[in-house]
């Protein structure tokens, strides 16, 4: 008999924070990978340099996305027609 998997989920009021967490994490790792390779090369010690860059950049990216999200939502609203138009 298989046990049902228990999923813990955040309340919907935390959606902006969850969005900011995931968006910052994904964009930050992509940029750290690309910019570390561009600036220092992808040779010996590359992974460690990426991790160090990520540790510095992620908090900045997270706070930036969290703070800029309302502005971006407003800009998208001005740019994209509502459904049915």
SEFIZA-3560 file (N, C-alpha, C; in Angstrom, 3 decimals):
REM SEFIZA-3560
<numar><xx>0.841</xx><yy>-1.181</yy><zz>0.000</zz><atom>N</atom></numar>
<numar><xx>0.000</xx><yy>0.000</yy><zz>0.000</zz><atom>CA</atom></numar>
<numar><xx>0.887</xx><yy>1.246</yy><zz>0.000</zz><atom>C</atom></numar>
<numar><xx>0.591</xx><yy>2.152</yy><zz>-0.913</zz><atom>N</atom></numar>
<numar><xx>1.408</xx><yy>3.357</yy><zz>-1.020</zz><atom>CA</atom></numar>
<numar><xx>0.851</xx><yy>4.451</yy><zz>-0.129</zz><atom>C</atom></numar>
<numar><xx>1.735</xx><yy>5.095</yy><zz>0.551</zz><atom>N</atom></numar>
<numar><xx>1.327</xx><yy>6.239</yy><zz>1.364</zz><atom>CA</atom></numar>
<numar><xx>1.074</xx><yy>7.428</yy><zz>0.466</zz><atom>C</atom></numar>
<numar><xx>0.105</xx><yy>8.218</yy><zz>0.836</zz><atom>N</atom></numar>
<numar><xx>-0.118</xx><yy>9.452</yy><zz>0.094</zz><atom>CA</atom></numar>
<numar><xx>0.970</xx><yy>10.451</yy><zz>0.460</zz><atom>C</atom></numar>
<numar><xx>1.469</xx><yy>11.114</yy><zz>-0.562</zz><atom>N</atom></numar>
<numar><xx>2.491</xx><yy>12.122</yy><zz>-0.324</zz><atom>CA</atom></numar>
<numar><xx>1.831</xx><yy>13.384</yy><zz>0.220</zz><atom>C</atom></numar>
<numar><xx>2.359</xx><yy>13.878</yy><zz>1.302</zz><atom>N</atom></numar>
<numar><xx>1.828</xx><yy>15.105</yy><zz>1.898</zz><atom>CA</atom></numar>
<numar><xx>2.573</xx><yy>16.279</yy><zz>1.290</zz><atom>C</atom></numar>
<numar><xx>1.814</xx><yy>17.189</yy><zz>0.696</zz><atom>N</atom></numar>
<numar><xx>2.410</xx><yy>18.384</yy><zz>0.095</zz><atom>CA</atom></numar>
<numar><xx>2.105</xx><yy>19.570</yy><zz>0.977</zz><atom>C</atom></numar>
<numar><xx>3.128</xx><yy>20.236</yy><zz>1.390</zz><atom>N</atom></numar>
<numar><xx>2.956</xx><yy>21.466</yy><zz>2.138</zz><atom>CA</atom></numar>
<numar><xx>3.082</xx><yy>22.616</yy><zz>1.155</zz><atom>C</atom></numar>
<numar><xx>2.102</xx><yy>23.475</yy><zz>1.162</zz><atom>N</atom></numar>
<numar><xx>2.106</xx><yy>24.597</yy><zz>0.232</zz><atom>CA</atom></numar>
<numar><xx>1.916</xx><yy>25.885</yy><zz>1.010</zz><atom>C</atom></numar>
<numar><xx>2.473</xx><yy>26.942</yy><zz>0.466</zz><atom>N</atom></numar>
<numar><xx>2.318</xx><yy>28.257</yy><zz>1.076</zz><atom>CA</atom></numar>
<numar><xx>0.919</xx><yy>28.795</yy><zz>0.816</zz><atom>C</atom></numar>
<numar><xx>0.418</xx><yy>29.605</yy><zz>1.718</zz><atom>N</atom></numar>
<numar><xx>-0.854</xx><yy>30.288</yy><zz>1.440</zz><atom>CA</atom></numar>
<numar><xx>-0.688</xx><yy>31.228</yy><zz>0.241</zz><atom>C</atom></numar>
<numar><xx>-1.774</xx><yy>31.485</yy><zz>-0.455</zz><atom>N</atom></numar>
<numar><xx>-1.709</xx><yy>32.283</yy><zz>-1.695</zz><atom>CA</atom></numar>
<numar><xx>-1.160</xx><yy>33.689</yy><zz>-1.470</zz><atom>C</atom></numar>
<numar><xx>-1.282</xx><yy>34.212</yy><zz>-0.266</zz><atom>N</atom></numar>
<numar><xx>-0.767</xx><yy>35.570</yy><zz>-0.016</zz><atom>CA</atom></numar>
<numar><xx>0.754</xx><yy>35.648</yy><zz>-0.164</zz><atom>C</atom></numar>
<numar><xx>1.426</xx><yy>34.489</yy><zz>-0.173</zz><atom>N</atom></numar>
<numar><xx>2.875</xx><yy>34.458</yy><zz>-0.334</zz><atom>CA</atom></numar>
<numar><xx>3.309</xx><yy>34.275</yy><zz>-1.787</zz><atom>C</atom></numar>
<numar><xx>2.365</xx><yy>34.320</yy><zz>-2.723</zz><atom>N</atom></numar>
<numar><xx>2.695</xx><yy>34.144</yy><zz>-4.137</zz><atom>CA</atom></numar>
<numar><xx>3.752</xx><yy>35.144</yy><zz>-4.630</zz><atom>C</atom></numar>
<numar><xx>3.664</xx><yy>36.433</yy><zz>-4.284</zz><atom>N</atom></numar>
<numar><xx>4.711</xx><yy>37.356</yy><zz>-4.752</zz><atom>CA</atom></numar>
<numar><xx>6.110</xx><yy>36.996</yy><zz>-4.230</zz><atom>C</atom></numar>
<numar><xx>6.185</xx><yy>36.510</yy><zz>-3.011</zz><atom>N</atom></numar>
<numar><xx>7.479</xx><yy>36.132</yy><zz>-2.440</zz><atom>CA</atom></numar>
<numar><xx>8.004</xx><yy>34.872</yy><zz>-3.128</zz><atom>C</atom></numar>
<numar><xx>7.124</xx><yy>33.887</yy><zz>-3.358</zz><atom>N</atom></numar>
<numar><xx>7.538</xx><yy>32.661</yy><zz>-4.040</zz><atom>CA</atom></numar>
<numar><xx>7.986</xx><yy>32.975</yy><zz>-5.467</zz><atom>C</atom></numar>
<numar><xx>7.221</xx><yy>33.824</yy><zz>-6.163</zz><atom>N</atom></numar>
<numar><xx>7.605</xx><yy>34.230</yy><zz>-7.514</zz><atom>CA</atom></numar>
<numar><xx>8.982</xx><yy>34.879</yy><zz>-7.494</zz><atom>C</atom></numar>
<numar><xx>9.206</xx><yy>35.810</yy><zz>-6.579</zz><atom>N</atom></numar>
<numar><xx>10.482</xx><yy>36.515</yy><zz>-6.493</zz><atom>CA</atom></numar>
<numar><xx>11.627</xx><yy>35.554</yy><zz>-6.185</zz><atom>C</atom></numar>
<numar><xx>11.373</xx><yy>34.593</yy><zz>-5.306</zz><atom>N</atom></numar>
<numar><xx>12.397</xx><yy>33.608</yy><zz>-4.961</zz><atom>CA</atom></numar>
<numar><xx>12.826</xx><yy>32.813</yy><zz>-6.189</zz><atom>C</atom></numar>
<numar><xx>11.851</xx><yy>32.250</yy><zz>-6.908</zz><atom>N</atom></numar>
<numar><xx>12.174</xx><yy>31.428</yy><zz>-8.075</zz><atom>CA</atom></numar>
<numar><xx>12.763</xx><yy>32.253</yy><zz>-9.214</zz><atom>C</atom></numar>
<numar><xx>12.194</xx><yy>33.417</yy><zz>-9.483</zz><atom>N</atom></numar>
<numar><xx>12.694</xx><yy>34.248</yy><zz>-10.574</zz><atom>CA</atom></numar>
<numar><xx>14.130</xx><yy>34.702</yy><zz>-10.283</zz><atom>C</atom></numar>
<numar><xx>14.380</xx><yy>35.164</yy><zz>-9.080</zz><atom>N</atom></numar>
<numar><xx>15.724</xx><yy>35.615</yy><zz>-8.716</zz><atom>CA</atom></numar>
<numar><xx>16.713</xx><yy>34.456</yy><zz>-8.792</zz><atom>C</atom></numar>
<numar><xx>16.306</xx><yy>33.285</yy><zz>-8.316</zz><atom>N</atom></numar>
<numar><xx>17.206</xx><yy>32.125</yy><zz>-8.317</zz><atom>CA</atom></numar>
<numar><xx>17.601</xx><yy>31.729</yy><zz>-9.733</zz><atom>C</atom></numar>
<numar><xx>16.629</xx><yy>31.637</yy><zz>-10.622</zz><atom>N</atom></numar>
<numar><xx>16.910</xx><yy>31.189</yy><zz>-11.985</zz><atom>CA</atom></numar>
<numar><xx>17.709</xx><yy>32.215</yy><zz>-12.788</zz><atom>C</atom></numar>
<numar><xx>17.293</xx><yy>33.466</yy><zz>-12.727</zz><atom>N</atom></numar>
<numar><xx>18.009</xx><yy>34.503</yy><zz>-13.478</zz><atom>CA</atom></numar>
<numar><xx>19.412</xx><yy>34.696</yy><zz>-12.906</zz><atom>C</atom></numar>
<numar><xx>19.520</xx><yy>34.651</yy><zz>-11.609</zz><atom>N</atom></numar>
<numar><xx>20.821</xx><yy>34.856</yy><zz>-10.965</zz><atom>CA</atom></numar>
<numar><xx>21.819</xx><yy>33.760</yy><zz>-11.349</zz><atom>C</atom></numar>
<numar><xx>21.387</xx><yy>32.500</yy><zz>-11.344</zz><atom>N</atom></numar>
<numar><xx>22.334</xx><yy>31.429</yy><zz>-11.694</zz><atom>CA</atom></numar>
<numar><xx>22.737</xx><yy>31.535</yy><zz>-13.164</zz><atom>C</atom></numar>
<numar><xx>21.788</xx><yy>31.875</yy><zz>-14.042</zz><atom>N</atom></numar>
<numar><xx>22.142</xx><yy>32.035</yy><zz>-15.458</zz><atom>CA</atom></numar>
<numar><xx>23.158</xx><yy>33.155</yy><zz>-15.654</zz><atom>C</atom></numar>
<numar><xx>22.917</xx><yy>34.275</yy><zz>-15.005</zz><atom>N</atom></numar>
<numar><xx>23.850</xx><yy>35.394</yy><zz>-15.150</zz><atom>CA</atom></numar>
<numar><xx>25.202</xx><yy>35.104</yy><zz>-14.507</zz><atom>C</atom></numar>
<numar><xx>25.203</xx><yy>34.449</yy><zz>-13.360</zz><atom>N</atom></numar>
<numar><xx>26.479</xx><yy>34.114</yy><zz>-12.723</zz><atom>CA</atom></numar>
<numar><xx>27.288</xx><yy>33.151</yy><zz>-13.585</zz><atom>C</atom></numar>
<numar><xx>26.614</xx><yy>32.165</yy><zz>-14.171</zz><atom>N</atom></numar>
<numar><xx>27.314</xx><yy>31.239</yy><zz>-15.063</zz><atom>CA</atom></numar>
<numar><xx>27.918</xx><yy>31.970</yy><zz>-16.256</zz><atom>C</atom></numar>
<numar><xx>27.123</xx><yy>32.816</yy><zz>-16.894</zz><atom>N</atom></numar>
<numar><xx>27.581</xx><yy>33.510</yy><zz>-18.103</zz><atom>CA</atom></numar>
<numar><xx>28.662</xx><yy>34.544</yy><zz>-17.786</zz><atom>C</atom></numar>
<numar><xx>28.424</xx><yy>35.373</yy><zz>-16.789</zz><atom>N</atom></numar>
<numar><xx>29.371</xx><yy>36.456</yy><zz>-16.511</zz><atom>CA</atom></numar>
<numar><xx>30.670</xx><yy>35.958</yy><zz>-15.900</zz><atom>C</atom></numar>
<numar><xx>30.610</xx><yy>34.902</yy><zz>-15.111</zz><atom>N</atom></numar>
<numar><xx>31.851</xx><yy>34.340</yy><zz>-14.567</zz><atom>CA</atom></numar>
<numar><xx>32.693</xx><yy>33.747</yy><zz>-15.697</zz><atom>C</atom></numar>
<numar><xx>32.046</xx><yy>33.056</yy><zz>-16.622</zz><atom>N</atom></numar>
<numar><xx>32.786</xx><yy>32.509</yy><zz>-17.769</zz><atom>CA</atom></numar>
<numar><xx>33.365</xx><yy>33.635</yy><zz>-18.620</zz><atom>C</atom></numar>
<numar><xx>32.595</xx><yy>34.682</yy><zz>-18.835</zz><atom>N</atom></numar>
<numar><xx>33.056</xx><yy>35.802</yy><zz>-19.655</zz><atom>CA</atom></numar>
<numar><xx>34.238</xx><yy>36.526</yy><zz>-18.999</zz><atom>C</atom></numar>
<numar><xx>34.130</xx><yy>36.777</yy><zz>-17.702</zz><atom>N</atom></numar>
<numar><xx>35.153</xx><yy>37.572</yy><zz>-17.011</zz><atom>CA</atom></numar>
<numar><xx>36.401</xx><yy>36.792</yy><zz>-16.626</zz><atom>C</atom></numar>
<numar><xx>36.247</xx><yy>35.516</yy><zz>-16.261</zz><atom>N</atom></numar>
<numar><xx>37.406</xx><yy>34.774</yy><zz>-15.752</zz><atom>CA</atom></numar>
<numar><xx>37.676</xx><yy>33.486</yy><zz>-16.504</zz><atom>C</atom></numar>
<numar><xx>36.827</xx><yy>33.156</yy><zz>-17.472</zz><atom>N</atom></numar>
<numar><xx>37.005</xx><yy>31.905</yy><zz>-18.215</zz><atom>CA</atom></numar>
<numar><xx>36.332</xx><yy>30.748</yy><zz>-17.498</zz><atom>C</atom></numar>
<numar><xx>36.152</xx><yy>29.673</yy><zz>-18.238</zz><atom>N</atom></numar>
<numar><xx>35.461</xx><yy>28.505</yy><zz>-17.686</zz><atom>CA</atom></numar>
<numar><xx>36.448</xx><yy>27.405</yy><zz>-17.320</zz><atom>C</atom></numar>
<numar><xx>37.644</xx><yy>27.780</yy><zz>-16.991</zz><atom>N</atom></numar>
<numar><xx>38.681</xx><yy>26.798</yy><zz>-16.671</zz><atom>CA</atom></numar>
<numar><xx>38.633</xx><yy>26.339</yy><zz>-15.230</zz><atom>C</atom></numar>
<numar><xx>39.779</xx><yy>26.043</yy><zz>-14.720</zz><atom>N</atom></numar>
<numar><xx>39.929</xx><yy>25.523</yy><zz>-13.364</zz><atom>CA</atom></numar>
<numar><xx>39.315</xx><yy>26.472</yy><zz>-12.331</zz><atom>C</atom></numar>
<numar><xx>38.518</xx><yy>25.929</yy><zz>-11.439</zz><atom>N</atom></numar>
<numar><xx>37.904</xx><yy>26.722</yy><zz>-10.380</zz><atom>CA</atom></numar>
<numar><xx>36.643</xx><yy>27.455</yy><zz>-10.801</zz><atom>C</atom></numar>
<numar><xx>36.158</xx><yy>27.205</yy><zz>-12.012</zz><atom>N</atom></numar>
<numar><xx>34.976</xx><yy>27.915</yy><zz>-12.529</zz><atom>CA</atom></numar>
<numar><xx>33.755</xx><yy>27.715</yy><zz>-11.635</zz><atom>C</atom></numar>
<numar><xx>33.467</xx><yy>26.479</yy><zz>-11.274</zz><atom>N</atom></numar>
<numar><xx>32.271</xx><yy>26.203</yy><zz>-10.459</zz><atom>CA</atom></numar>
<numar><xx>32.341</xx><yy>26.939</yy><zz>-9.128</zz><atom>C</atom></numar>
<numar><xx>33.492</xx><yy>26.936</yy><zz>-8.503</zz><atom>N</atom></numar>
<numar><xx>33.643</xx><yy>27.621</yy><zz>-7.220</zz><atom>CA</atom></numar>
<numar><xx>33.453</xx><yy>29.137</yy><zz>-7.375</zz><atom>C</atom></numar>
<numar><xx>33.976</xx><yy>29.709</yy><zz>-8.445</zz><atom>N</atom></numar>
<numar><xx>33.792</xx><yy>31.147</yy><zz>-8.694</zz><atom>CA</atom></numar>
<numar><xx>32.316</xx><yy>31.469</yy><zz>-8.942</zz><atom>C</atom></numar>
<numar><xx>31.619</xx><yy>30.586</yy><zz>-9.642</zz><atom>N</atom></numar>
<numar><xx>30.182</xx><yy>30.796</yy><zz>-9.879</zz><atom>CA</atom></numar>
<numar><xx>29.429</xx><yy>30.764</yy><zz>-8.553</zz><atom>C</atom></numar>
<numar><xx>29.737</xx><yy>29.806</yy><zz>-7.707</zz><atom>N</atom></numar>
<numar><xx>29.058</xx><yy>29.701</yy><zz>-6.403</zz><atom>CA</atom></numar>
<numar><xx>29.312</xx><yy>30.944</yy><zz>-5.564</zz><atom>C</atom></numar>
<numar><xx>30.539</xx><yy>31.421</yy><zz>-5.560</zz><atom>N</atom></numar>
<numar><xx>30.847</xx><yy>32.640</yy><zz>-4.795</zz><atom>CA</atom></numar>
<numar><xx>30.100</xx><yy>33.843</yy><zz>-5.349</zz><atom>C</atom></numar>
<numar><xx>30.048</xx><yy>33.964</yy><zz>-6.673</zz><atom>N</atom></numar>
<numar><xx>29.311</xx><yy>35.074</yy><zz>-7.292</zz><atom>CA</atom></numar>
<numar><xx>27.824</xx><yy>34.973</yy><zz>-6.975</zz><atom>C</atom></numar>
<numar><xx>27.288</xx><yy>33.765</yy><zz>-7.018</zz><atom>N</atom></numar>
<numar><xx>25.866</xx><yy>33.539</yy><zz>-6.740</zz><atom>CA</atom></numar>
<numar><xx>25.533</xx><yy>33.935</yy><zz>-5.294</zz><atom>C</atom></numar>
<numar><xx>26.418</xx><yy>33.601</yy><zz>-4.370</zz><atom>N</atom></numar>
<numar><xx>26.188</xx><yy>33.927</yy><zz>-2.960</zz><atom>CA</atom></numar>
<numar><xx>26.094</xx><yy>35.441</yy><zz>-2.741</zz><atom>C</atom></numar>
<numar><xx>26.820</xx><yy>36.199</yy><zz>-3.531</zz><atom>N</atom></numar>
<numar><xx>26.769</xx><yy>37.655</yy><zz>-3.421</zz><atom>CA</atom></numar>
<numar><xx>25.573</xx><yy>38.218</yy><zz>-4.190</zz><atom>C</atom></numar>
<numar><xx>25.326</xx><yy>37.670</yy><zz>-5.368</zz><atom>N</atom></numar>
<numar><xx>24.318</xx><yy>38.243</yy><zz>-6.260</zz><atom>CA</atom></numar>
<numar><xx>22.881</xx><yy>37.873</yy><zz>-5.889</zz><atom>C</atom></numar>
<numar><xx>22.655</xx><yy>36.676</yy><zz>-5.330</zz><atom>N</atom></numar>
<numar><xx>21.284</xx><yy>36.231</yy><zz>-5.099</zz><atom>CA</atom></numar>
<numar><xx>20.492</xx><yy>37.153</yy><zz>-4.165</zz><atom>C</atom></numar>
<numar><xx>21.031</xx><yy>37.569</yy><zz>-3.034</zz><atom>N</atom></numar>
<numar><xx>20.234</xx><yy>38.463</yy><zz>-2.183</zz><atom>CA</atom></numar>
<numar><xx>19.858</xx><yy>39.772</yy><zz>-2.889</zz><atom>C</atom></numar>
<numar><xx>20.762</xx><yy>40.281</yy><zz>-3.693</zz><atom>N</atom></numar>
<numar><xx>20.482</xx><yy>41.504</yy><zz>-4.449</zz><atom>CA</atom></numar>
<numar><xx>19.384</xx><yy>41.230</yy><zz>-5.479</zz><atom>C</atom></numar>
<numar><xx>19.483</xx><yy>40.120</yy><zz>-6.186</zz><atom>N</atom></numar>
<numar><xx>18.481</xx><yy>39.771</yy><zz>-7.187</zz><atom>CA</atom></numar>
<numar><xx>17.117</xx><yy>39.551</yy><zz>-6.535</zz><atom>C</atom></numar>
<numar><xx>17.081</xx><yy>38.840</yy><zz>-5.423</zz><atom>N</atom></numar>
<numar><xx>15.817</xx><yy>38.568</yy><zz>-4.739</zz><atom>CA</atom></numar>
<numar><xx>15.138</xx><yy>39.851</yy><zz>-4.293</zz><atom>C</atom></numar>
<numar><xx>15.876</xx><yy>40.713</yy><zz>-3.652</zz><atom>N</atom></numar>
<numar><xx>15.286</xx><yy>41.978</yy><zz>-3.185</zz><atom>CA</atom></numar>
<numar><xx>14.876</xx><yy>42.843</yy><zz>-4.375</zz><atom>C</atom></numar>
<numar><xx>15.679</xx><yy>42.826</yy><zz>-5.430</zz><atom>N</atom></numar>
<numar><xx>15.332</xx><yy>43.591</yy><zz>-6.627</zz><atom>CA</atom></numar>
<numar><xx>14.037</xx><yy>43.120</yy><zz>-7.253</zz><atom>C</atom></numar>
<numar><xx>13.881</xx><yy>41.806</yy><zz>-7.420</zz><atom>N</atom></numar>
<numar><xx>12.650</xx><yy>41.269</yy><zz>-7.999</zz><atom>CA</atom></numar>
<numar><xx>11.473</xx><yy>41.533</yy><zz>-7.066</zz><atom>C</atom></numar>
<numar><xx>11.666</xx><yy>41.328</yy><zz>-5.783</zz><atom>N</atom></numar>
<numar><xx>10.590</xx><yy>41.547</yy><zz>-4.809</zz><atom>CA</atom></numar>
<numar><xx>10.120</xx><yy>42.997</yy><zz>-4.824</zz><atom>C</atom></numar>
<numar><xx>11.058</xx><yy>43.929</yy><zz>-4.893</zz><atom>N</atom></numar>
<numar><xx>10.703</xx><yy>45.347</yy><zz>-4.871</zz><atom>CA</atom></numar>
<numar><xx>10.176</xx><yy>45.847</yy><zz>-6.214</zz><atom>C</atom></numar>
<numar><xx>10.677</xx><yy>45.305</yy><zz>-7.321</zz><atom>N</atom></numar>
<numar><xx>10.274</xx><yy>45.775</yy><zz>-8.649</zz><atom>CA</atom></numar>
<numar><xx>9.031</xx><yy>45.080</yy><zz>-9.197</zz><atom>C</atom></numar>
<numar><xx>8.603</xx><yy>43.983</yy><zz>-8.583</zz><atom>N</atom></numar>
<numar><xx>7.459</xx><yy>43.225</yy><zz>-9.085</zz><atom>CA</atom></numar>
<numar><xx>6.203</xx><yy>44.074</yy><zz>-9.270</zz><atom>C</atom></numar>
<numar><xx>5.811</xx><yy>44.907</yy><zz>-8.304</zz><atom>N</atom></numar>
<numar><xx>4.608</xx><yy>45.720</yy><zz>-8.516</zz><atom>CA</atom></numar>
<numar><xx>4.725</xx><yy>46.650</yy><zz>-9.728</zz><atom>C</atom></numar>
<numar><xx>5.890</xx><yy>47.225</yy><zz>-9.923</zz><atom>N</atom></numar>
<numar><xx>6.103</xx><yy>48.099</yy><zz>-11.076</zz><atom>CA</atom></numar>
<numar><xx>5.992</xx><yy>47.298</yy><zz>-12.379</zz><atom>C</atom></numar>
<numar><xx>6.592</xx><yy>46.118</yy><zz>-12.416</zz><atom>N</atom></numar>
<numar><xx>6.560</xx><yy>45.293</yy><zz>-13.619</zz><atom>CA</atom></numar>
<numar><xx>5.126</xx><yy>44.841</yy><zz>-13.922</zz><atom>C</atom></numar>
<numar><xx>4.375</xx><yy>44.477</yy><zz>-12.897</zz><atom>N</atom></numar>
<numar><xx>2.969</xx><yy>44.094</yy><zz>-13.105</zz><atom>CA</atom></numar>
<numar><xx>2.196</xx><yy>45.259</yy><zz>-13.720</zz><atom>C</atom></numar>
<numar><xx>2.434</xx><yy>46.462</yy><zz>-13.238</zz><atom>N</atom></numar>
<numar><xx>1.775</xx><yy>47.653</yy><zz>-13.782</zz><atom>CA</atom></numar>
<numar><xx>2.192</xx><yy>47.905</yy><zz>-15.234</zz><atom>C</atom></numar>
<numar><xx>3.481</xx><yy>47.781</yy><zz>-15.528</zz><atom>N</atom></numar>
<numar><xx>3.966</xx><yy>47.982</yy><zz>-16.891</zz><atom>CA</atom></numar>
<numar><xx>3.366</xx><yy>46.949</yy><zz>-17.850</zz><atom>C</atom></numar>
<numar><xx>3.271</xx><yy>45.699</yy><zz>-17.404</zz><atom>N</atom></numar>
<numar><xx>2.655</xx><yy>44.665</yy><zz>-18.238</zz><atom>CA</atom></numar>
<numar><xx>1.189</xx><yy>44.994</yy><zz>-18.479</zz><atom>C</atom></numar>
<numar><xx>0.510</xx><yy>45.494</yy><zz>-17.456</zz><atom>N</atom></numar>
<numar><xx>-0.890</xx><yy>45.892</yy><zz>-17.614</zz><atom>CA</atom></numar>
<numar><xx>-1.069</xx><yy>47.004</yy><zz>-18.632</zz><atom>C</atom></numar>
<numar><xx>-0.120</xx><yy>47.911</yy><zz>-18.706</zz><atom>N</atom></numar>
<numar><xx>-0.182</xx><yy>48.998</yy><zz>-19.684</zz><atom>CA</atom></numar>
<numar><xx>0.170</xx><yy>48.515</yy><zz>-21.095</zz><atom>C</atom></numar>
<numar><xx>0.940</xx><yy>47.443</yy><zz>-21.181</zz><atom>N</atom></numar>
<numar><xx>1.459</xx><yy>46.971</yy><zz>-22.455</zz><atom>CA</atom></numar>
<numar><xx>0.576</xx><yy>45.913</yy><zz>-23.119</zz><atom>C</atom></numar>
<numar><xx>-0.066</xx><yy>45.069</yy><zz>-22.318</zz><atom>N</atom></numar>
<numar><xx>-0.807</xx><yy>43.925</yy><zz>-22.827</zz><atom>CA</atom></numar>
<numar><xx>-2.306</xx><yy>44.194</yy><zz>-22.702</zz><atom>C</atom></numar>
<numar><xx>-3.024</xx><yy>43.914</yy><zz>-23.779</zz><atom>N</atom></numar>
<numar><xx>-4.485</xx><yy>44.090</yy><zz>-23.765</zz><atom>CA</atom></numar>
<numar><xx>-5.121</xx><yy>43.075</yy><zz>-22.843</zz><atom>C</atom></numar>
<numar><xx>-6.198</xx><yy>43.469</yy><zz>-22.155</zz><atom>N</atom></numar>
<numar><xx>-6.901</xx><yy>42.498</yy><zz>-21.307</zz><atom>CA</atom></numar>
<numar><xx>-7.525</xx><yy>41.399</yy><zz>-22.168</zz><atom>C</atom></numar>
<numar><xx>-7.820</xx><yy>40.239</yy><zz>-21.568</zz><atom>N</atom></numar>
<numar><xx>-8.417</xx><yy>39.139</yy><zz>-22.326</zz><atom>CA</atom></numar>
<numar><xx>-9.731</xx><yy>39.586</yy><zz>-22.994</zz><atom>C</atom></numar>
<numar><xx>-9.971</xx><yy>39.110</yy><zz>-24.194</zz><atom>N</atom></numar>
<numar><xx>-11.204</xx><yy>39.426</yy><zz>-24.889</zz><atom>CA</atom></numar>
<numar><xx>-11.169</xx><yy>40.711</yy><zz>-25.677</zz><atom>C</atom></numar>
<numar><xx>-10.040</xx><yy>41.331</yy><zz>-25.792</zz><atom>N</atom></numar>
<numar><xx>-9.948</xx><yy>42.594</yy><zz>-26.552</zz><atom>CA</atom></numar>
<numar><xx>-9.154</xx><yy>42.412</yy><zz>-27.800</zz><atom>C</atom></numar>
//
